[in-house]
Amino acid sequence: MSRDTVIAKRYAQALYEVAGSQGIVSEVRQQLELVSEALASDADIQRFLATPGIESSVKIDLIKKAIGDRVSSIVLNTVKVLIERGRYSAVRDVYAAYSRIADEASGESRATIYTALPLQAAELSKVVQQFSAISGKRIIGEQVVDPSLIGGVKVRIGDKIYDGSLSGKLERLSKQMNF
């Protein structure tokens, strides 16, 4: 586990505890996503934040003006601390870690469901139900179409991958035959 991931988990855990005490866990998640996407999507902002010659107070003032009225004070303070400590790039990791912590606490898991062709709503619902039973948690599924799978389904829930795709089966068969 990288140092950045450990750091992101610590910030996320602290943020989750504060958000939980205020009863705004889902709102903080949405706000973190907004900030994370805004910082990641604009190369000019990334260059500005990465410039060592600019005081962190100037960087923080700009961020406050840009997002201050759209996020809670705890999200703004978290971003402020990350900028002050030169870890502005960890906002995306903090968001991901916060989401995992919030999901775990609520008994939910997010799953990415990879298929060769798009599934209809009923089919996707059936896959979600099956993996809810396997994991023992309520699954929130997101479908991704990946034609390289050829057929079948591959599901990623957290760090686990369930590969029932045709390409995965062919790969495993190839490894067995090569010993």
Secondary structure, 3 states (H helix, E strand, C coil): CCHHHHHHHHHHHHHHHHHHHHCCHHHHHHHHHHHHHHHHHCHHHHHHHHCCCCCHHHHHHHHHHHHCCCCCHHHHHHHHHHHHCCCHHHHHHHHHHHHHHHHHHHCEEEEEEEECCCCCHHHHHHHHHHHHHHHCCEEEEEEEECHHHCCCEEEEECCEEEECCHHHHHHHHHHHHHC
